[in-house]
Amino acid sequence: TGKLHAALSYLRRALKIEVSVGADNETLAATHLNLCSVLSKLQKHEKAEQHALCALELLGKAIANAHRFEATGTVPPPSDDAYAMLSIAYHNLAVQREHRDMLDYAAIAYKQAFEIARRLLPDQHQFMRSLVSRIYRLLLLKGGKEL
């Protein structure tokens, strides 16, 4: 766990620097997703969930701003990368909620991740198969009840 704690320290410093230099929302969201992953590996799922939520908020703003400015022709439309990160953020949120036994909320987040990812990826992509597997596993955990 020594390396994980070092990674956590570096990521926290990176986030402070990114905020201080006015980094764009996608960059900040990526750092939050990395923080989420490290915290999850350290079994700090509540904190990891908060970073996933921060990433979702930042990506939502980035995509909304891109759509707003796209209409005026001043910036390109949101990139597939932004939507891919959004799907990953929902996935990470779902994983943290699953760790915290919040299965209904995890299922909602997995479904959102799936809906975004299926617009970008082929059905046989590893990430798509992982999402389908996790949704199916949650169904089994809930005794087949509706998610």
BAFI-3210 file (N, C-alpha, C; in Angstrom, 3 decimals, decimal comma, padded with zeros to 6 digits):
// residues 147
n [1|2|3|4|5|6|7|8|9|10|11|12|13|14|15|16|17|18|19|20|21|22|23|24|25|26|27|28|29|30|31|32|33|34|35|36|37|38|39|40|41|42|43|44|45|46|47|48|49|50|51|52|53|54|55|56|57|58|59|60|61|62|63|64|65|66|67|68|69|70|71|72|73|74|75|76|77|78|79|80|81|82|83|84|85|86|87|88|89|90|91|92|93|94|95|96|97|98|99|100|101|102|103|104|105|106|107|108|109|110|111|112|113|114|115|116|117|118|119|120|121|122|123|124|125|126|127|128|129|130|131|132|133|134|135|136|137|138|139|140|141|142|143|144|145|146|147]
n.u [000,816|002,149|002,987|000,533|-000,330|001,598|000,961|-001,573|-000,939|000,549|-001,420|-003,266|-001,740|-001,375|-004,019|-004,483|-002,656|-003,649|-006,146|-005,282|-004,032|-006,101|-007,066|-008,833|-012,196|-012,331|-009,731|-009,492|-011,510|-010,433|-008,315|-009,742|-011,004|-008,800|-008,010|-010,240|-009,929|-007,523|-008,179|-010,222|-008,814|-007,495|-009,481|-011,163|-013,955|-016,108|-014,908|-013,795|-016,100|-017,003|-015,115|-015,674|-018,204|-017,528|-016,059|-018,107|-019,750|-018,022|-017,523|-020,096|-020,512|-018,502|-019,375|-021,900|-021,158|-019,714|-021,734|-023,350|-021,675|-021,160|-023,359|-022,969|-020,755|-018,241|-016,687|-015,683|-017,991|-018,794|-016,253|-015,708|-014,072|-014,742|-017,304|-016,648|-015,113|-017,151|-018,789|-017,015|-016,770|-019,381|-019,343|-017,267|-018,473|-020,618|-019,250|-018,151|-020,470|-021,505|-019,589|-020,280|-022,638|-024,889|-026,898|-029,092|-028,592|-026,112|-026,810|-028,283|-026,266|-024,543|-026,227|-026,427|-023,762|-023,577|-025,483|-024,288|-021,802|-022,537|-023,125|-020,700|-019,004|-018,353|-020,496|-019,037|-016,826|-014,431|-015,003|-017,761|-018,670|-017,890|-019,533|-022,106|-021,833|-021,524|-023,995|-025,694|-024,747|-025,530|-028,281|-028,574|-027,698|-029,738|-031,734|-033,028|-034,822|-036,214|-033,954]
n.v [-001,215|001,121|002,265|002,947|004,891|006,824|007,396|008,457|010,779|012,185|012,502|014,105|016,416|017,022|017,609|019,957|021,671|021,653|022,872|025,374|026,421|026,653|024,474|022,624|021,242|018,529|017,592|017,952|016,195|013,743|013,466|013,292|010,841|009,141|009,493|008,361|005,672|004,932|005,409|003,550|001,164|001,323|000,717|002,774|003,551|005,362|007,890|007,515|007,325|009,969|011,291|010,165|011,238|013,959|013,926|013,231|015,498|017,506|016,540|016,590|019,358|020,074|018,788|019,947|022,648|022,415|021,630|023,901|025,890|024,760|025,250|027,865|027,678|028,123|026,314|022,865|020,025|018,016|015,674|012,190|011,169|012,602|011,613|008,930|009,062|009,930|007,670|005,901|007,204|006,900|004,120|003,774|005,055|003,308|000,973|001,784|002,240|-000,286|-001,587|-000,396|-001,553|-000,456|-001,334|-000,814|001,806|001,421|-000,183|001,613|003,435|001,710|001,095|003,640|004,031|001,968|002,761|005,053|004,067|002,194|003,696|004,335|002,123|-001,163|-004,051|-006,281|-005,266|-005,160|-003,503|-003,133|-005,776|-006,192|-004,360|-005,427|-007,887|-007,092|-005,849|-008,037|-009,661|-008,088|-008,317|-011,020|-010,927|-009,467|-011,264|-011,572|-009,518|-006,500|-004,037]
n.w [000,000|000,199|-002,216|-003,274|-001,476|-001,980|-004,639|-004,238|-002,821|-004,787|-006,739|-005,406|-005,098|-007,802|-008,549|-007,059|-008,299|-010,934|-010,533|-009,638|-011,909|-013,620|-015,162|-017,711|-017,531|-018,310|-017,874|-015,100|-014,310|-015,132|-013,343|-010,962|-011,437|-011,422|-008,755|-007,544|-008,292|-006,990|-004,294|-004,019|-004,261|-001,900|-000,193|000,563|000,069|000,294|000,075|-002,439|-003,971|-003,789|-005,350|-007,838|-008,232|-008,362|-010,742|-012,533|-012,346|-013,343|-015,938|-016,956|-017,034|-018,865|-021,204|-021,539|-021,892|-024,269|-026,033|-025,916|-027,005|-029,440|-031,001|-031,758|-033,246|-032,212|-030,829|-031,184|-031,255|-028,301|-027,526|-028,385|-026,472|-024,161|-023,683|-023,329|-020,993|-019,322|-019,245|-017,995|-015,556|-014,518|-014,312|-012,399|-010,229|-009,823|-009,049|-006,601|-005,147|-005,119|-003,537|-001,180|-000,555|-001,734|-003,662|-005,410|-006,238|-007,360|-009,518|-011,093|-011,807|-013,231|-015,381|-016,572|-017,332|-019,194|-021,154|-022,224|-023,090|-025,033|-027,251|-028,217|-028,383|-029,756|-029,320|-028,437|-027,175|-024,534|-022,276|-022,564|-022,290|-019,665|-018,302|-018,855|-017,602|-014,921|-014,432|-014,788|-012,672|-010,503|-010,759|-010,092|-007,429|-006,333|-006,430|-008,863|-009,018|-010,361|-011,518]
ca.u [000,000|003,027|002,939|-000,799|-000,351|002,412|000,150|-002,629|-000,316|000,863|-002,668|-003,826|-000,932|-001,693|-005,324|-004,308|-001,973|-004,590|-007,136|-004,629|-003,709|-007,337|-007,182|-010,198|-012,999|-011,992|-008,470|-009,811|-012,299|-009,524|-007,586|-010,705|-011,196|-007,606|-008,125|-011,274|-009,354|-006,542|-008,905|-010,939|-007,828|-007,178|-010,717|-011,807|-014,986|-016,925|-014,111|-013,687|-017,396|-017,052|-014,311|-016,434|-019,262|-016,877|-015,756|-019,375|-020,176|-017,117|-017,749|-021,395|-020,297|-017,699|-020,217|-022,932|-020,515|-019,383|-022,990|-023,784|-020,832|-021,240|-024,428|-022,453|-019,609|-016,988|-015,890|-016,222|-018,906|-018,101|-015,496|-016,013|-013,292|-015,521|-018,373|-016,017|-014,796|-018,422|-019,177|-016,087|-017,126|-020,572|-018,891|-016,547|-019,475|-021,347|-018,378|-018,057|-021,771|-021,612|-018,755|-020,965|-023,924|-025,970|-027,059|-030,021|-027,895|-025,055|-027,452|-028,608|-025,019|-024,091|-027,081|-026,030|-022,484|-023,868|-026,179|-023,321|-020,771|-023,033|-023,103|-019,311|-018,235|-019,049|-021,035|-018,046|-015,713|-014,231|-015,713|-019,192|-018,892|-017,754|-020,743|-023,204|-021,568|-021,792|-025,446|-026,255|-024,393|-026,400|-029,591|-028,510|-027,611|-031,043|-032,708|-033,756|-035,745|-035,924|-032,942]
ca.v [000,000|002,293|002,890|003,539|006,134|007,789|007,790|009,319|012,065|012,858|012,888|015,256|017,579|017,323|018,253|021,335|022,429|021,805|023,883|026,689|026,933|026,748|023,368|022,411|020,289|017,140|017,286|017,804|014,967|012,603|013,347|012,776|009,409|008,453|009,494|007,376|004,332|004,693|005,317|002,278|000,112|001,477|000,384|004,015|003,609|006,574|008,971|007,214|007,693|011,428|011,692|009,780|012,243|015,194|013,715|013,300|016,895|018,231|016,085|017,128|020,762|020,134|018,381|020,985|023,831|022,123|021,665|025,292|026,630|024,111|025,922|029,129|027,386|028,591|025,160|021,617|019,301|017,200|014,571|010,845|010,978|013,135|010,653|007,715|009,341|009,975|006,282|005,364|007,819|006,196|002,783|003,890|005,360|002,066|000,066|002,259|002,022|-001,725|-001,861|000,143|-002,264|000,400|-002,066|-000,140|002,962|000,873|-000,632|002,813|003,958|000,773|001,293|004,889|003,755|001,127|003,542|005,948|003,263|001,484|004,621|004,513|000,890|-002,357|-004,906|-007,238|-004,582|-005,650|-002,658|-003,443|-007,094|-006,016|-003,711|-006,390|-008,878|-006,487|-005,662|-009,376|-010,081|-007,370|-008,959|-012,247|-010,542|-008,973|-012,341|-011,414|-008,381|-005,394|-003,072]
ca.w [000,000|000,192|-003,540|-003,428|-000,697|-002,726|-005,793|-003,717|-002,509|-006,046|-007,401|-004,675|-005,492|-009,196|-008,583|-006,576|-009,354|-012,047|-010,145|-009,552|-013,251|-014,397|-016,120|-018,206|-016,746|-018,646|-017,192|-013,675|-014,159|-015,253|-012,084|-009,975|-011,699|-010,926|-007,295|-007,228|-008,440|-005,929|-003,028|-004,020|-003,961|-000,478|000,533|001,031|-000,967|000,398|-000,523|-003,864|-004,548|-003,901|-006,511|-009,031|-008,371|-008,843|-012,160|-013,261|-012,395|-014,240|-017,311|-017,357|-017,391|-020,091|-022,336|-021,700|-022,483|-025,663|-026,795|-025,968|-027,936|-030,745|-031,738|-032,293|-034,098|-031,615|-030,419|-031,744|-030,364|-027,309|-028,119|-027,909|-025,239|-023,041|-023,396|-022,797|-019,591|-018,599|-019,020|-016,982|-014,274|-014,015|-013,921|-011,129|-009,210|-009,558|-008,307|-005,219|-004,497|-004,888|-002,358|-000,001|-000,491|-002,243|-004,912|-006,319|-006,800|-008,219|-010,752|-011,885|-012,360|-014,268|-016,564|-017,224|-017,986|-020,350|-022,189|-022,867|-023,749|-026,213|-028,382|-028,646|-028,472|-030,255|-028,258|-027,950|-026,514|-023,162|-021,318|-022,690|-021,686|-018,218|-017,802|-018,928|-016,556|-013,605|-014,324|-014,594|-011,317|-009,566|-010,851|-009,292|-006,021|-005,914|-006,592|-010,110|-008,970|-011,285|-011,065]
c.u [000,851|002,988|001,583|-000,901|000,477|001,625|-000,951|-002,094|-000,015|-000,394|-003,324|-003,062|-001,249|-003,019|-005,239|-003,661|-002,924|-005,636|-006,500|-004,293|-004,944|-007,471|-008,641|-010,881|-012,661|-010,707|-008,711|-010,582|-011,403|-008,748|-008,503|-010,941|-009,992|-007,605|-009,142|-010,690|-008,387|-007,242|-009,676|-009,993|-007,393|-008,394|-011,398|-012,922|-015,869|-016,189|-013,974|-014,979|-017,496|-016,242|-014,990|-017,541|-018,699|-016,578|-017,024|-019,851|-019,329|-017,329|-019,096|-021,278|-019,532|-018,549|-021,296|-022,339|-020,190|-020,639|-023,474|-022,989|-020,829|-022,270|-023,939|-021,249|-018,278|-016,108|-016,488|-017,187|-018,112|-017,427|-016,005|-015,255|-014,069|-016,637|-017,810|-015,675|-016,067|-018,902|-018,306|-016,421|-018,366|-020,207|-018,199|-017,496|-020,236|-020,521|-018,301|-019,362|-022,001|-020,786|-019,456|-022,359|-025,117|-026,338|-028,014|-029,342|-026,746|-025,645|-027,789|-027,351|-024,470|-024,912|-026,711|-024,708|-022,705|-024,501|-025,227|-022,320|-021,290|-023,137|-021,713|-018,602|-019,040|-019,477|-019,989|-016,829|-015,645|-014,997|-017,214|-019,508|-018,801|-019,009|-021,924|-023,049|-021,910|-023,294|-026,119|-025,982|-025,261|-027,814|-029,634|-028,467|-028,957|-032,129|-033,562|-034,751|-035,281|-034,880|-033,479]
c.v [001,267|003,028|003,553|004,859|007,215|008,304|008,752|010,716|012,853|013,320|014,082|016,527|017,998|018,060|019,702|022,204|022,683|022,871|025,268|027,270|027,006|025,685|023,173|021,290|018,839|016,709|017,064|016,505|013,736|012,388|012,824|011,277|008,600|008,394|008,449|005,965|004,001|004,532|003,999|001,128|000,159|001,200|001,608|004,360|004,853|007,767|008,763|007,609|009,206|011,918|011,285|010,797|013,576|015,080|013,814|014,740|017,691|017,833|016,567|018,577|020,884|019,815|019,426|022,235|023,600|022,157|023,108|026,069|026,029|024,815|027,220|028,913|027,795|027,448|023,912|020,955|018,483|016,002|013,232|010,556|011,473|012,164|009,350|007,906|009,394|008,559|005,638|005,930|007,158|004,787|002,832|004,196|004,088|001,105|000,492|002,027|000,546|-002,122|-001,418|-000,468|-001,389|-000,132|-001,395|001,046|002,526|000,465|000,542|003,352|003,030|000,942|002,572|004,712|002,968|001,932|004,479|005,133|002,610|002,383|004,715|003,220|-000,249|-003,244|-005,831|-006,583|-005,034|-004,828|-002,938|-004,782|-007,003|-005,376|-004,676|-007,426|-008,324|-006,274|-007,005|-009,879|-009,374|-007,947|-010,234|-011,943|-010,097|-010,027|-012,187|-010,274|-007,298|-004,448|-001,675]
c.w [000,000|-001,131|-003,789|-002,665|-001,382|-003,934|-005,368|-003,428|-003,791|-006,778|-006,716|-005,024|-006,919|-009,305|-008,123|-007,647|-010,518|-011,747|-010,168|-010,922|-014,151|-015,472|-016,519|-017,419|-017,051|-017,944|-015,709|-013,423|-014,233|-013,962|-010,980|-010,184|-011,229|-009,400|-006,829|-007,269|-007,314|-004,577|-002,920|-003,681|-002,502|000,414|001,135|000,029|-000,890|-000,225|-002,029|-004,595|-004,746|-005,100|-007,823|-009,289|-008,860|-010,334|-013,001|-013,412|-013,396|-015,694|-017,827|-017,787|-018,700|-021,315|-022,596|-022,351|-023,948|-026,530|-026,969|-027,027|-029,327|-031,619|-032,374|-033,202|-033,512|-031,113|-031,053|-030,769|-029,345|-027,976|-027,610|-026,618|-024,022|-022,664|-022,844|-021,325|-018,757|-018,282|-017,948|-015,609|-013,679|-013,558|-012,568|-009,975|-008,827|-008,720|-006,841|-004,479|-004,230|-003,661|-001,071|000,177|-000,847|-003,631|-005,894|-007,003|-007,712|-009,559|-011,663|-012,561|-013,444|-015,543|-017,306|-017,953|-019,271|-021,488|-022,928|-023,680|-025,020|-027,437|-028,998|-029,001|-029,088|-029,083|-027,646|-027,302|-025,061|-022,129|-021,366|-022,035|-020,163|-017,627|-017,784|-017,818|-015,174|-013,399|-014,055|-013,172|-010,285|-009,584|-009,996|-007,808|-005,479|-006,102|-007,822|-010,111|-009,906|-010,685|-011,144]
res [t|g|k|l|h|a|a|l|s|y|l|r|r|a|l|k|i|e|v|s|v|g|a|d|n|e|t|l|a|a|t|h|l|n|l|c|s|v|l|s|k|l|q|k|h|e|k|a|e|q|h|a|l|c|a|l|e|l|l|g|k|a|i|a|n|a|h|r|f|e|a|t|g|t|v|p|p|p|s|d|d|a|y|a|m|l|s|i|a|y|h|n|l|a|v|q|r|e|h|r|d|m|l|d|y|a|a|i|a|y|k|q|a|f|e|i|a|r|r|l|l|p|d|q|h|q|f|m|r|s|l|v|s|r|i|y|r|l|l|l|l|k|g|g|k|e|l]
***
